C-alpha cells in the first residue's frame, strides 16, 4: 500500500541521514564501530551473543531458519570475535541485504 511505501522510504531516509551525519569517532546509541578498517559498519553494542562460542555456525543455522535479525546478531558477534573472517562478513552482507538494509550489506560485502 502507499502507506507502507512511504513508511519504508522514511525509514531509509532516516538511516541514510544518520549515517551521513556521524563522524568516524562518534558512537551511535546501540551501535559501535570496532575499528577504522570496518569504517561505515555499525555493530549493535547490546548484542547478547557477542561472547557466544560458535556464533558463526549459529548464525548460519538461524539464516536457514529465516530469522534475519538474530542471524545478523550472531554474525556480528562472530566478526567481533574474528574481525578478518571473510566468510562471516560475506554472510553478514547477504543477511543485511535480505533484511533490506542495503547500506550495511554493501559495507559488509566490501569487507
TABELDA-V59165 format. One record per backbone hydrogen bond with DSSP energy under -1.0 kcal/mol. CO is the residue of the C=O (numbers start at 0). NH is the residue of the N-H. Records with the same first field share a line. If there is no record, write none. Layout:
CO->NH ; NH
This chain:
0->4
1->5
2->6
3->7
4->8
5->9
6->10
7->11
8->12
9->13
10->14
11->15
12->16
13->17
14->18
15->19
16->20
22->25
27->30
29->44
31->42
35->38
37->40
42->31
46->49
48->51
51->54
53->57
54->58
55->59
56->60
57->61
58->62
59->63
60->64
61->66
62->65
65->67
66->70
67->71
68->72
69->73
70->74
71->75
72->76
73->77
74->78
75->79
76->80
77->81
81->84
83->85
84->88
85->89
86->90
87->91
88->92
89->93
90->94
91->95
92->96
93->97
94->98
95->100
96->99
100->104
101->105
102->106
103->107
104->108
105->109
106->110
